Amino acid sequence: MRLYRWMGAIALIMPGVALAHGFGALYNLPVPFWLYGWSASATLIVSFVVAGVFLSGRPPRAEAAGRDISHTVWVRGLRRLLPLLRLMSVFLLLLCIATGFFGHRDPLRNFSLTFFWIIFLLLFTYLTALLGNIYAAINPWQTITGSINRPWRGYSRGRLHYPAWLADWPALVLYMGFIWFELFGTGRPQPLATFLTIYTVLNLGGVWLVGSRAWFRHCEFFGVFLRLMALLAPFDFRRDQQSGRARLRLRWPFAGLITERPTHISTVAFALAMLATTAFDGLKATQWWVSLFWGDPTGWLTAWAGAPPVNAIATLRPWFIAWESFWLFAAPFLYLGAYLVTIWLARSLTRSTRPVSQLALDFGYTLLPIAIVYNITHYATLILTHGLKIISLASDPFGWRWDLFGTALHFRAPILPDMGVVWHSQVGLILFGHIVSVWVAHLIALRIFPSRGRALLSQLPMLALMVGFTVAGLWILAQPLTVMLLR
């Protein structure tokens, strides 16, 4: 009980910055956690065996997969809407900045926080996984830089050649900085508006420096993030390398994970960062994680501060944030290290002559289904609890008691689904994502290794990694939380 008392005291002084799990209430599992863990692991193993027995043949390459639907009537109609959609994306960006600076200070009455954090960062991500890379066509920063290039010829060509070795590392650095801002920021409208302003200036300067093509391919992290999510979608939007024309292809869901392949380890690191940061965000809200620092199991903090941690919060809180920041930035590289060890074990078991660096790229997208289901299980309930408020906020974006569309009083109360339904849905989604990853990895192995036996053998370490991820993900979801406030 003493542990819960000091954790409650800490929760009271913590800023409202956590968009972690969708709910903060404690939930008692209907059956013991170990039973969920064993059942999920057994399901993965059975899926692995089924994949090894029934999957055969080599998956098609990107150019042979899917059907070109670029010239259908409805796609031509969508093309006519693109200028309007691009204009709308720029307007929404500017509205987020304006409402952040000049709107109501209450986060729940300000348009920018709900729209950016929930509608764009969550809902739009899930739409991308379903419909493809819409963002590539309506990116507001690309629209702005393209507009500047019309009167300023040569602006978007860049001044420096983008070095190939940099690849997607700049996007990863910016992404990690953004996640830090997301987890440790004040959760107020003005800091978000400041971030969006700085990021807009950064995009303008980046395009001027290295050119539009390199910047939006390798540095603009929203573009990289959503491009990876779009690999899950049954719609594949791309430009023909010879003619430069945009094409839209219809393919099987998750086919992009098989037909596409990262060209640099930085892209693999980015994909793993998507998974690692979501897992860390869930972990940092649990009582177990908080007790690692504030419970002072070693006694070092008490000796250093001269008092128990709960009595030295003012002194230790900056150290706590530094400690959490360290693990946040370390998490993607811990996941990358575990992934590379898994690839090395697969190479050793099969006695393959293919370098570990190439095998790491071959299987680089196989963990993306796990990344998306982790994201959904941790955050999707926020769409119901807070996202629907965008309907009322659209009528009063600045919180000035407007009612532009007659919806100012609509959906202001959150929708709270049954916690049992939420938990079982989360378990099912996590299991589904891992099963998809198992099957995708096995299909890729069939293309790389000379026999079905070696392909199956190569996936034993990957199966162990995915079982570990499954159990860890379920364990995090099952932990009681400390505090749950909207950013």
C-alpha positions as a Python dict, from the first residue, in 0.01 Angstrom:
ca = {
    (1, 'M'): (0, 0, 0),
    (2, 'R'): (289, 231, 66),
    (3, 'L'): (398, 190, -297),
    (4, 'Y'): (56, 299, -422),
    (5, 'R'): (55, 605, -195),
    (6, 'W'): (380, 749, -325),
    (7, 'M'): (291, 662, -683),
    (8, 'G'): (-34, 852, -636),
    (9, 'A'): (157, 1152, -504),
    (10, 'I'): (388, 1145, -803),
    (11, 'A'): (93, 1120, -1042),
    (12, 'L'): (-58, 1437, -899),
    (13, 'I'): (245, 1649, -988),
    (14, 'M'): (315, 1494, -1329),
    (15, 'P'): (217, 1704, -1631),
    (16, 'G'): (-64, 1583, -1851),
    (17, 'V'): (152, 1448, -2129),
    (18, 'A'): (63, 1083, -2174),
    (19, 'L'): (-128, 964, -2479),
    (20, 'A'): (-37, 610, -2385),
    (21, 'H'): (-314, 356, -2343),
    (22, 'G'): (-661, 473, -2431),
    (23, 'F'): (-791, 427, -2077),
    (24, 'G'): (-647, 494, -1735),
    (25, 'A'): (-884, 278, -1533),
    (26, 'L'): (-755, -46, -1388),
    (27, 'Y'): (-899, -361, -1544),
    (28, 'N'): (-894, -709, -1394),
    (29, 'L'): (-824, -973, -1657),
    (30, 'P'): (-1100, -1232, -1698),
    (31, 'V'): (-838, -1511, -1689),
    (32, 'P'): (-478, -1516, -1559),
    (33, 'F'): (-224, -1337, -1774),
    (34, 'W'): (-6, -1648, -1810),
    (35, 'L'): (-295, -1822, -1987),
    (36, 'Y'): (-315, -1540, -2243),
    (37, 'G'): (62, -1558, -2293),
    (38, 'W'): (69, -1934, -2345),
    (39, 'S'): (-236, -1928, -2572),
    (40, 'A'): (-93, -1650, -2788),
    (41, 'S'): (245, -1823, -2811),
    (42, 'A'): (81, -2153, -2905),
    (43, 'T'): (-124, -1980, -3174),
    (44, 'L'): (192, -1828, -3324),
    (45, 'I'): (366, -2165, -3323),
    (46, 'V'): (70, -2331, -3494),
    (47, 'S'): (64, -2051, -3753),
    (48, 'F'): (435, -2104, -3810),
    (49, 'V'): (383, -2477, -3869),
    (50, 'V'): (89, -2414, -4101),
    (51, 'A'): (291, -2160, -4300),
    (52, 'G'): (580, -2405, -4330),
    (53, 'V'): (354, -2685, -4452),
    (54, 'F'): (123, -2501, -4690),
    (55, 'L'): (317, -2203, -4825),
    (56, 'S'): (528, -2277, -5128),
    (57, 'G'): (660, -2098, -5431),
    (58, 'R'): (815, -1758, -5456),
    (59, 'P'): (610, -1440, -5407),
    (60, 'P'): (586, -1202, -5704),
    (61, 'R'): (790, -888, -5743),
    (62, 'A'): (632, -545, -5718),
    (63, 'E'): (591, -498, -6091),
    (64, 'A'): (407, -830, -6126),
    (65, 'A'): (187, -794, -5819),
    (66, 'G'): (-156, -637, -5830),
    (67, 'R'): (-365, -478, -6103),
    (68, 'D'): (-327, -129, -6246),
    (69, 'I'): (-643, 73, -6176),
    (70, 'S'): (-500, 413, -6268),
    (71, 'H'): (-740, 464, -6557),
    (72, 'T'): (-1065, 368, -6390),
    (73, 'V'): (-1340, 628, -6371),
    (74, 'W'): (-1331, 675, -5995),
    (75, 'V'): (-951, 715, -5989),
    (76, 'R'): (-974, 983, -6258),
    (77, 'G'): (-1236, 1154, -6044),
    (78, 'L'): (-1005, 1144, -5743),
    (79, 'R'): (-730, 1306, -5950),
    (80, 'R'): (-957, 1604, -6011),
    (81, 'L'): (-1003, 1641, -5636),
    (82, 'L'): (-631, 1642, -5558),
    (83, 'P'): (-581, 2021, -5591),
    (84, 'L'): (-869, 2077, -5347),
    (85, 'L'): (-731, 1814, -5105),
    (86, 'R'): (-385, 1972, -5118),
    (87, 'L'): (-532, 2313, -5048),
    (88, 'M'): (-732, 2166, -4760),
    (89, 'S'): (-421, 2005, -4608),
    (90, 'V'): (-237, 2339, -4612),
    (91, 'F'): (-541, 2512, -4462),
    (92, 'L'): (-561, 2257, -4178),
    (93, 'L'): (-189, 2298, -4107),
    (94, 'L'): (-227, 2676, -4087),
    (95, 'L'): (-542, 2637, -3876),
    (96, 'C'): (-355, 2417, -3628),
    (97, 'I'): (-83, 2680, -3600),
    (98, 'A'): (-330, 2967, -3567),
    (99, 'T'): (-552, 2797, -3308),
    (100, 'G'): (-243, 2686, -3117),
    (101, 'F'): (-118, 3043, -3085),
    (102, 'F'): (-445, 3235, -3060),
    (103, 'G'): (-708, 2982, -2953),
    (104, 'H'): (-834, 2883, -2610),
    (105, 'R'): (-566, 2766, -2368),
    (106, 'D'): (-774, 2467, -2254),
    (107, 'P'): (-647, 2169, -2459),
    (108, 'L'): (-995, 2017, -2474),
    (109, 'R'): (-1142, 2336, -2626),
    (110, 'N'): (-863, 2392, -2879),
    (111, 'F'): (-888, 2252, -3231),
    (112, 'S'): (-515, 2198, -3282),
    (113, 'L'): (-452, 1931, -3019),
    (114, 'T'): (-745, 1709, -3109),
    (115, 'F'): (-693, 1742, -3482),
    (116, 'F'): (-316, 1694, -3487),
    (117, 'W'): (-265, 1429, -3220),
    (118, 'I'): (-575, 1219, -3281),
    (119, 'I'): (-723, 1287, -3627),
    (120, 'F'): (-393, 1323, -3813),
    (121, 'L'): (-146, 1120, -3609),
    (122, 'L'): (-383, 832, -3527),
    (123, 'L'): (-686, 818, -3756),
    (124, 'F'): (-497, 926, -4069),
    (125, 'T'): (-229, 666, -3995),
    (126, 'Y'): (-491, 391, -3983),
    (127, 'L'): (-649, 519, -4304),
    (128, 'T'): (-306, 506, -4467),
    (129, 'A'): (-271, 140, -4368),
    (130, 'L'): (-610, 75, -4532),
    (131, 'L'): (-607, 306, -4836),
    (132, 'G'): (-241, 360, -4920),
    (133, 'N'): (-5, 654, -4917),
    (134, 'I'): (-257, 939, -4945),
    (135, 'Y'): (-12, 1165, -4766),
    (136, 'A'): (234, 1149, -5058),
    (137, 'A'): (-29, 1320, -5275),
    (138, 'I'): (-148, 1585, -5025),
    (139, 'N'): (158, 1653, -4806),
    (140, 'P'): (103, 2017, -4699),
    (141, 'W'): (475, 2095, -4674),
    (142, 'Q'): (536, 1955, -5022),
    (143, 'T'): (246, 2166, -5150),
    (144, 'I'): (390, 2479, -4990),
    (145, 'T'): (741, 2421, -5128),
    (146, 'G'): (596, 2340, -5470),
    (147, 'S'): (408, 2669, -5467),
    (148, 'I'): (727, 2856, -5377),
    (149, 'N'): (908, 2687, -5666),
    (150, 'R'): (668, 2835, -5924),
    (151, 'P'): (782, 3197, -5889),
    (152, 'W'): (1129, 3099, -5758),
    (153, 'R'): (1261, 2872, -6029),
    (154, 'G'): (1525, 2632, -5904),
    (155, 'Y'): (1428, 2662, -5538),
    (156, 'S'): (1328, 2295, -5503),
    (157, 'R'): (1630, 2160, -5694),
    (158, 'G'): (1852, 2208, -5390),
    (159, 'R'): (2203, 2341, -5345),
    (160, 'L'): (2382, 2029, -5221),
    (161, 'H'): (2389, 1670, -5339),
    (162, 'Y'): (2220, 1446, -5082),
    (163, 'P'): (2474, 1181, -4976),
    (164, 'A'): (2352, 825, -5022),
    (165, 'W'): (2498, 710, -4690),
    (166, 'L'): (2262, 941, -4499),
    (167, 'A'): (1958, 752, -4635),
    (168, 'D'): (1671, 778, -4382),
    (169, 'W'): (1884, 863, -4077),
    (170, 'P'): (1770, 1230, -4075),
    (171, 'A'): (1406, 1119, -4071),
    (172, 'L'): (1480, 882, -3782),
    (173, 'V'): (1650, 1158, -3582),
    (174, 'L'): (1358, 1396, -3640),
    (175, 'Y'): (1108, 1121, -3562),
    (176, 'M'): (1272, 1043, -3228),
    (177, 'G'): (1282, 1413, -3142),
    (178, 'F'): (912, 1435, -3225),
    (179, 'I'): (831, 1133, -3006),
    (180, 'W'): (1022, 1294, -2720),
    (181, 'F'): (815, 1611, -2767),
    (182, 'E'): (500, 1397, -2776),
    (183, 'L'): (580, 1211, -2453),
    (184, 'F'): (748, 1486, -2251),
    (185, 'G'): (595, 1807, -2386),
    (186, 'T'): (352, 2016, -2186),
    (187, 'G'): (47, 1903, -2384),
    (188, 'R'): (-63, 2262, -2445),
    (189, 'P'): (-171, 2428, -2771),
    (190, 'Q'): (109, 2685, -2795),
    (191, 'P'): (403, 2439, -2785),
    (192, 'L'): (235, 2236, -3059),
    (193, 'A'): (190, 2548, -3272),
    (194, 'T'): (555, 2636, -3211),
    (195, 'F'): (661, 2286, -3318),
    (196, 'L'): (454, 2302, -3638),
    (197, 'T'): (598, 2645, -3720),
    (198, 'I'): (956, 2531, -3665),
    (199, 'Y'): (894, 2213, -3863),
    (200, 'T'): (749, 2416, -4150),
    (201, 'V'): (1057, 2638, -4157),
    (202, 'L'): (1276, 2328, -4140),
    (203, 'N'): (1100, 2179, -4443),
    (204, 'L'): (1140, 2504, -4637),
    (205, 'G'): (1511, 2516, -4556),
    (206, 'G'): (1564, 2146, -4621),
    (207, 'V'): (1410, 2163, -4967),
    (208, 'W'): (1623, 2466, -5049),
    (209, 'L'): (1935, 2283, -4930),
    (210, 'V'): (1905, 1928, -5072),
    (211, 'G'): (1607, 1952, -5306),
    (212, 'S'): (1245, 1844, -5284),
    (213, 'R'): (1295, 1484, -5397),
    (214, 'A'): (1568, 1396, -5145),
    (215, 'W'): (1413, 1590, -4858),
    (216, 'F'): (1066, 1440, -4879),
    (217, 'R'): (1204, 1094, -4950),
    (218, 'H'): (1460, 1074, -4670),
    (219, 'C'): (1417, 1360, -4421),
    (220, 'E'): (1053, 1454, -4376),
    (221, 'F'): (967, 1197, -4110),
    (222, 'F'): (588, 1204, -4148),
    (223, 'G'): (643, 1107, -4511),
    (224, 'V'): (874, 819, -4420),
    (225, 'F'): (643, 703, -4139),
    (226, 'L'): (331, 700, -4357),
    (227, 'R'): (514, 551, -4654),
    (228, 'L'): (603, 251, -4439),
    (229, 'M'): (246, 223, -4308),
    (230, 'A'): (118, 229, -4667),
    (231, 'L'): (302, -98, -4738),
    (232, 'L'): (21, -271, -4547),
    (233, 'A'): (-250, -129, -4772),
    (234, 'P'): (-418, -300, -5069),
    (235, 'F'): (-366, 19, -5275),
    (236, 'D'): (-19, 96, -5408),
    (237, 'F'): (46, 453, -5521),
    (238, 'R'): (373, 511, -5703),
    (239, 'R'): (530, 701, -5992),
    (240, 'D'): (660, 520, -6299),
    (241, 'Q'): (1039, 559, -6309),
    (242, 'Q'): (1047, 600, -6686),
    (243, 'S'): (744, 814, -6764),
    (244, 'G'): (711, 985, -6425),
    (245, 'R'): (336, 928, -6430),
    (246, 'A'): (154, 833, -6111),
    (247, 'R'): (4, 485, -6099),
    (248, 'L'): (-241, 322, -5862),
    (249, 'R'): (-238, -53, -5829),
    (250, 'L'): (-476, -283, -5645),
    (251, 'R'): (-297, -565, -5463),
    (252, 'W'): (-352, -809, -5179),
    (253, 'P'): (-335, -658, -4827),
    (254, 'F'): (19, -674, -4684),
    (255, 'A'): (161, -757, -5029),
    (256, 'G'): (379, -447, -5013),
    (257, 'L'): (573, -602, -4726),
    (258, 'I'): (676, -884, -4959),
    (259, 'T'): (723, -707, -5290),
    (260, 'E'): (911, -409, -5144),
    (261, 'R'): (1252, -417, -4978),
    (262, 'P'): (1437, -145, -4784),
    (263, 'T'): (1756, -29, -4947),
    (264, 'H'): (1934, 87, -4632),
    (265, 'I'): (1955, -22, -4270),
    (266, 'S'): (1832, 322, -4161),
    (267, 'T'): (1489, 235, -4303),
    (268, 'V'): (1486, -86, -4100),
    (269, 'A'): (1586, 115, -3792),
    (270, 'F'): (1299, 357, -3859),
    (271, 'A'): (1050, 70, -3888),
    (272, 'L'): (1175, -77, -3561),
    (273, 'A'): (1157, 268, -3397),
    (274, 'M'): (786, 277, -3484),
    (275, 'L'): (743, -42, -3284),
    (276, 'A'): (985, 38, -3002),
    (277, 'T'): (853, 386, -2923),
    (278, 'T'): (494, 265, -2905),
    (279, 'A'): (595, -17, -2671),
    (280, 'F'): (794, 227, -2458),
    (281, 'D'): (502, 470, -2442),
    (282, 'G'): (283, 191, -2306),
    (283, 'L'): (551, 71, -2067),
    (284, 'K'): (627, 414, -1919),
    (285, 'A'): (267, 452, -1802),
    (286, 'T'): (272, 130, -1597),
    (287, 'Q'): (321, 115, -1223),
    (288, 'W'): (600, -138, -1270),
    (289, 'W'): (805, 104, -1480),
    (290, 'V'): (752, 402, -1249),
    (291, 'S'): (850, 193, -948),
    (292, 'L'): (1187, 113, -1108),
    (293, 'F'): (1291, 471, -1046),
    (294, 'W'): (1071, 608, -769),
    (295, 'G'): (1061, 285, -572),
    (296, 'D'): (1443, 307, -546),
    (297, 'P'): (1502, -71, -520),
    (298, 'T'): (1880, -20, -487),
    (299, 'G'): (1861, 260, -228),
    (300, 'W'): (2101, 472, -432),
    (301, 'L'): (1853, 757, -488),
    (302, 'T'): (1772, 780, -118),
    (303, 'A'): (2141, 793, -31),
    (304, 'W'): (2213, 1055, -298),
    (305, 'A'): (1911, 1279, -227),
    (306, 'G'): (1926, 1233, 149),
    (307, 'A'): (1557, 1140, 158),
    (308, 'P'): (1319, 883, 6),
    (309, 'P'): (1243, 970, -359),
    (310, 'V'): (881, 1062, -282),
    (311, 'N'): (1011, 1332, -48),
    (312, 'A'): (1261, 1466, -303),
    (313, 'I'): (1041, 1490, -612),
    (314, 'A'): (1146, 1847, -694),
    (315, 'T'): (1512, 1739, -701),
    (316, 'L'): (1469, 1403, -871),
    (317, 'R'): (1204, 1479, -1132),
    (318, 'P'): (1455, 1622, -1388),
    (319, 'W'): (1664, 1309, -1338),
    (320, 'F'): (1357, 1094, -1388),
    (321, 'I'): (1283, 1267, -1720),
    (322, 'A'): (1648, 1225, -1824),
    (323, 'W'): (1631, 857, -1727),
    (324, 'E'): (1314, 803, -1931),
    (325, 'S'): (1457, 1002, -2222),
    (326, 'F'): (1763, 778, -2227),
    (327, 'W'): (1553, 465, -2254),
    (328, 'L'): (1328, 622, -2516),
    (329, 'F'): (1623, 699, -2744),
    (330, 'A'): (1784, 364, -2667),
    (331, 'A'): (1469, 159, -2737),
    (332, 'P'): (1491, 156, -3122),
    (333, 'F'): (1853, 45, -3110),
    (334, 'L'): (1777, -225, -2854),
    (335, 'Y'): (1510, -354, -3090),
    (336, 'L'): (1749, -324, -3383),
    (337, 'G'): (2013, -519, -3190),
    (338, 'A'): (1763, -796, -3109),
    (339, 'Y'): (1655, -804, -3474),
    (340, 'L'): (2013, -829, -3604),
    (341, 'V'): (2094, -1108, -3357),
    (342, 'T'): (1785, -1291, -3485),
    (343, 'I'): (1900, -1247, -3845),
    (344, 'W'): (2250, -1367, -3753),
    (345, 'L'): (2104, -1680, -3590),
    (346, 'A'): (1893, -1745, -3900),
    (347, 'R'): (2204, -1717, -4118),
    (348, 'S'): (2399, -1948, -3889),
    (349, 'L'): (2125, -2213, -3877),
    (350, 'T'): (2092, -2223, -4256),
    (351, 'R'): (2467, -2181, -4320),
    (352, 'S'): (2376, -1917, -4574),
    (353, 'T'): (2647, -1726, -4756),
    (354, 'R'): (2426, -1420, -4779),
    (355, 'P'): (2564, -1139, -4556),
    (356, 'V'): (2375, -1045, -4241),
    (357, 'S'): (2345, -690, -4375),
    (358, 'Q'): (2153, -815, -4680),
    (359, 'L'): (1935, -1055, -4483),
    (360, 'A'): (1848, -770, -4246),
    (361, 'L'): (1721, -572, -4544),
    (362, 'D'): (1537, -874, -4688),
    (363, 'F'): (1326, -911, -4373),
    (364, 'G'): (1324, -541, -4287),
    (365, 'Y'): (950, -487, -4331),
    (366, 'T'): (828, -807, -4163),
    (367, 'L'): (770, -639, -3825),
    (368, 'L'): (551, -357, -3961),
    (369, 'P'): (224, -548, -3897),
    (370, 'I'): (326, -571, -3532),
    (371, 'A'): (402, -198, -3528),
    (372, 'I'): (54, -105, -3656),
    (373, 'V'): (-134, -335, -3418),
    (374, 'Y'): (73, -205, -3124),
    (375, 'N'): (-24, 147, -3229),
    (376, 'I'): (-393, 56, -3256),
    (377, 'T'): (-407, -129, -2924),
    (378, 'H'): (-237, 154, -2736),
    (379, 'Y'): (-407, 454, -2893),
    (380, 'A'): (-720, 372, -3096),
    (381, 'T'): (-963, 418, -2807),
    (382, 'L'): (-861, 784, -2799),
    (383, 'I'): (-1051, 828, -3125),
    (384, 'L'): (-1371, 746, -2934),
    (385, 'T'): (-1285, 917, -2606),
    (386, 'H'): (-1146, 1239, -2756),
    (387, 'G'): (-1138, 1224, -3136),
    (388, 'L'): (-1511, 1267, -3189),
    (389, 'K'): (-1483, 1609, -3027),
    (390, 'I'): (-1340, 1730, -3357),
    (391, 'I'): (-1702, 1758, -3479),
    (392, 'S'): (-1781, 2024, -3219),
    (393, 'L'): (-1436, 2183, -3242),
    (394, 'A'): (-1477, 2231, -3618),
    (395, 'S'): (-1757, 2478, -3542),
    (396, 'D'): (-1554, 2653, -3272),
    (397, 'P'): (-1184, 2593, -3349),
    (398, 'F'): (-1052, 2882, -3139),
    (399, 'G'): (-1280, 2818, -2842),
    (400, 'W'): (-1445, 3158, -2887),
    (401, 'R'): (-1804, 3025, -2858),
    (402, 'W'): (-1859, 3015, -3234),
    (403, 'D'): (-2096, 2770, -3403),
    (404, 'L'): (-1993, 2786, -3769),
    (405, 'F'): (-2152, 2458, -3882),
    (406, 'G'): (-2413, 2410, -3611),
    (407, 'T'): (-2216, 2127, -3448),
    (408, 'A'): (-2063, 2310, -3151),
    (409, 'L'): (-2263, 2100, -2903),
    (410, 'H'): (-2227, 1765, -3083),
    (411, 'F'): (-2019, 1470, -2952),
    (412, 'R'): (-1868, 1665, -2664),
    (413, 'A'): (-1902, 1369, -2427),
    (414, 'P'): (-1659, 1080, -2477),
    (415, 'I'): (-1772, 733, -2586),
    (416, 'L'): (-1636, 474, -2343),
    (417, 'P'): (-1654, 117, -2477),
    (418, 'D'): (-1666, -176, -2238),
    (419, 'M'): (-1322, -250, -2097),
    (420, 'G'): (-1364, -622, -2151),
    (421, 'V'): (-1433, -562, -2521),
    (422, 'V'): (-1131, -332, -2540),
    (423, 'W'): (-897, -587, -2379),
    (424, 'H'): (-1008, -882, -2592),
    (425, 'S'): (-989, -668, -2906),
    (426, 'Q'): (-635, -566, -2812),
    (427, 'V'): (-534, -928, -2755),
    (428, 'G'): (-683, -1030, -3088),
    (429, 'L'): (-515, -746, -3276),
    (430, 'I'): (-172, -816, -3127),
    (431, 'L'): (-206, -1183, -3214),
    (432, 'F'): (-326, -1102, -3567),
    (433, 'G'): (-33, -868, -3631),
    (434, 'H'): (219, -1127, -3519),
    (435, 'I'): (58, -1401, -3729),
    (436, 'V'): (74, -1177, -4038),
    (437, 'S'): (441, -1108, -3964),
    (438, 'V'): (511, -1482, -3934),
    (439, 'W'): (352, -1551, -4273),
    (440, 'V'): (518, -1255, -4445),
    (441, 'A'): (859, -1355, -4310),
    (442, 'H'): (810, -1712, -4432),
    (443, 'L'): (712, -1598, -4781),
    (444, 'I'): (1024, -1384, -4800),
    (445, 'A'): (1236, -1674, -4675),
    (446, 'L'): (1100, -1893, -4957),
    (447, 'R'): (1232, -1637, -5205),
    (448, 'I'): (1578, -1612, -5045),
    (449, 'F'): (1670, -1963, -4941),
    (450, 'P'): (1716, -2249, -5190),
    (451, 'S'): (1479, -2500, -5026),
    (452, 'R'): (1163, -2504, -4815),
    (453, 'G'): (1353, -2680, -4539),
    (454, 'R'): (1609, -2404, -4509),
    (455, 'A'): (1342, -2138, -4535),
    (456, 'L'): (1155, -2297, -4246),
    (457, 'L'): (1475, -2336, -4043),
    (458, 'S'): (1565, -1971, -4098),
    (459, 'Q'): (1239, -1863, -3938),
    (460, 'L'): (1288, -2036, -3603),
    (461, 'P'): (1481, -1740, -3455),
    (462, 'M'): (1225, -1498, -3602),
    (463, 'L'): (946, -1703, -3445),
    (464, 'A'): (1119, -1680, -3106),
    (465, 'L'): (1151, -1302, -3147),
    (466, 'M'): (783, -1265, -3236),
    (467, 'V'): (671, -1483, -2946),
    (468, 'G'): (878, -1259, -2721),
    (469, 'F'): (720, -946, -2870),
    (470, 'T'): (371, -1097, -2831),
    (471, 'V'): (412, -1186, -2465),
    (472, 'A'): (579, -851, -2390),
    (473, 'G'): (300, -660, -2566),
    (474, 'L'): (27, -847, -2377),
    (475, 'W'): (213, -800, -2049),
    (476, 'I'): (235, -424, -2100),
    (477, 'L'): (-137, -403, -2178),
    (478, 'A'): (-217, -606, -1866),
    (479, 'Q'): (-24, -382, -1628),
    (480, 'P'): (-205, -133, -1401),
    (481, 'L'): (-138, 227, -1501),
    (482, 'T'): (-26, 524, -1297),
    (483, 'V'): (-209, 819, -1451),
    (484, 'M'): (-378, 878, -1782),
    (485, 'L'): (-429, 1234, -1900),
    (486, 'L'): (-474, 1375, -2247),
    (487, 'R'): (-180, 1568, -2383),
}
